Amino acid sequence: MLLRLRVSLPDRPGVLGQVARAFGVMGADILQVTVLEREAGRAIDDFTVSWSAVFSPDELRDRIGVVPGVKVEAAWPTREAPGANPDYDLLGHVAAEPARAVLTLVDAVSDLVSAEWAVAVDAGSGEVVHGSWQAPESLQAERFTAPRATAFSEGALNLLSVPIGDLCLIVARRQGPAFHRAEQDKVTRLVGVVSVLAHAGASR
């Protein structure tokens, strides 16, 4: 089982080692650590771990949080396997079939940020143009569109809205924390590259 944990910890030597040892004691194998931010003497890191699921994610979170100064903000399942480079795979598919660029992006983007589903919405009408396989059948999408890249929450649902031409890409995560600005920047850059590839393919 792959889990993603978002951990806030003191940004000083030795703390990361203490957290790594705590994961080891729990039987969790750290596969990847992504630094999301470092400021004011603290860091926020995303840990991707392989885990036998002897304990629940909440128990794992609570036990890692006993390390002094460490706070586990969230623990949730992920399909983003470290080292797989799915973003490159996505761009390769878009370059090969630029006419399907938006469909390919919607189908792939949720896995790139450990989210659950994504949709492309007509920014004018709010009509859903395409949804990934886990997207809800009905969605009041017009409430989620934004003129610029924006991360926000709607009840228990964490959302990321990124314009893409006349459309708006909406990515959703119910299990896990709100989208961090590093995740927002990643998706925004990805949307920009996909748009360029789609335009270049259309003009050929």
ZAMARGU-4260 file (C-alpha; in steps of 0.2 Angstrom, whole numbers, plus 5000, padded with zeros to 4 digits):
<rodrens>
0) 5000/5000/5000 | 5007/5017/4995 | 5003/5032/5007 | 5007/5050/5006 | 5010/5060/5023
5) 5012/5078/5024 | 5023/5082/5039 | 5028/5099/5047 | 5044/5098/5056 | 5058/5109/5063
10) 5071/5113/5050 | 5086/5108/5059 | 5099/5094/5058 | 5094/5077/5064 | 5075/5080/5064
15) 5073/5071/5047 | 5083/5056/5054 | 5071/5055/5069 | 5056/5055/5058 | 5064/5042/5047
20) 5067/5031/5062 | 5049/5033/5067 | 5043/5027/5050 | 5055/5012/5052 | 5048/5007/5069
25) 5030/5008/5061 | 5036/4996/5047 | 5034/5010/5034 | 5047/5011/5020 | 5051/5028/5014
30) 5051/5029/4995 | 5052/5048/4992 | 5053/5064/5002 | 5047/5080/4993 | 5051/5097/5001
35) 5036/5108/4999 | 5042/5123/5008 | 5056/5129/5021 | 5053/5145/5030 | 5053/5152/5048
40) 5063/5138/5055 | 5051/5124/5049 | 5049/5113/5034 | 5034/5105/5026 | 5038/5089/5017
45) 5028/5076/5009 | 5033/5058/5012 | 5028/5044/5001 | 5029/5027/5010 | 5026/5009/5006
50) 5017/5001/5021 | 5009/4985/5026 | 4994/4993/5033 | 4996/4984/5050 | 4989/5000/5058
55) 4977/5012/5051 | 4983/5028/5042 | 4977/5038/5058 | 4987/5027/5069 | 5002/5029/5058
60) 5000/5048/5058 | 4998/5049/5077 | 5013/5039/5081 | 5024/5049/5069 | 5018/5064/5077
65) 5025/5060/5094 | 5043/5065/5087 | 5046/5082/5096 | 5041/5097/5086 | 5033/5086/5072
70) 5015/5087/5066 | 5008/5076/5053 | 4995/5086/5044 | 4987/5072/5034 | 4989/5054/5028
75) 4981/5048/5013 | 4982/5034/4999 | 4992/5039/4984 | 4994/5031/4966 | 5009/5041/4963
80) 5023/5028/4962 | 5040/5037/4965 | 5052/5035/4950 | 5038/5032/4938 | 5039/5050/4930
85) 5021/5050/4925 | 5022/5069/4921 | 5034/5064/4907 | 5023/5050/4901 | 5008/5063/4900
90) 5018/5075/4890 | 5023/5061/4878 | 5005/5056/4875 | 5000/5074/4872 | 5014/5077/4860
95) 5009/5061/4851 | 4990/5065/4850 | 4988/5084/4853 | 4970/5084/4848 | 4967/5074/4864
100) 4977/5085/4875 | 4964/5090/4887 | 4957/5073/4888 | 4974/5066/4892 | 4977/5079/4905
105) 4961/5076/4914 | 4963/5057/4914 | 4981/5059/4921 | 4983/5074/4932 | 4975/5068/4948
110) 4988/5054/4950 | 5002/5067/4948 | 4996/5076/4964 | 4989/5062/4974 | 4971/5068/4971
115) 4955/5058/4967 | 4948/5065/4951 | 4948/5079/4939 | 4937/5087/4926 | 4938/5100/4912
120) 4924/5113/4912 | 4918/5125/4900 | 4923/5142/4909 | 4908/5151/4902 | 4894/5138/4904
125) 4901/5128/4918 | 4897/5112/4908 | 4908/5097/4911 | 4918/5093/4895 | 4927/5078/4901
130) 4929/5069/4918 | 4942/5056/4924 | 4935/5039/4929 | 4932/5044/4947 | 4924/5061/4944
135) 4906/5062/4950 | 4892/5061/4937 | 4884/5077/4942 | 4894/5093/4948 | 4889/5111/4950
140) 4906/5115/4941 | 4902/5133/4939 | 4905/5136/4957 | 4923/5129/4956 | 4930/5139/4941
145) 4942/5153/4944 | 4950/5166/4932 | 4967/5161/4938 | 4975/5146/4947 | 4967/5144/4964
150) 4967/5131/4978 | 4952/5131/4990 | 4940/5120/5000 | 4922/5116/4998 | 4916/5107/5014
155) 4927/5092/5015 | 4932/5093/4997 | 4949/5101/4993 | 4950/5108/4975 | 4962/5116/4963
160) 4956/5126/4948 | 4967/5131/4934 | 4962/5140/4918 | 4967/5131/4901 | 4961/5142/4887
165) 4942/5143/4886 | 4941/5128/4899 | 4945/5126/4917 | 4954/5111/4924 | 4947/5106/4941
170) 4957/5094/4952 | 4949/5087/4968 | 4955/5078/4984 | 4944/5072/4998 | 4956/5061/5007
175) 4971/5072/5011 | 4975/5090/5014 | 4972/5106/5005 | 4982/5108/4989 | 4999/5116/4994
180) 5005/5130/4983 | 5019/5119/4977 | 5006/5107/4970 | 4997/5122/4962 | 5013/5128/4954
185) 5016/5110/4947 | 4999/5109/4939 | 4999/5126/4932 | 5016/5123/4924 | 5010/5107/4917
190) 4994/5115/4910 | 5005/5128/4902 | 5016/5115/4893 | 5001/5105/4888 | 4993/5120/4880
195) 5009/5124/4870 | 5010/5106/4864 | 4992/5106/4859 | 4993/5122/4850 | 5009/5117/4841
200) 5001/5100/4836 | 4985/5109/4829 | 4996/5121/4818 | 5006/5107/4810
</rodrens>
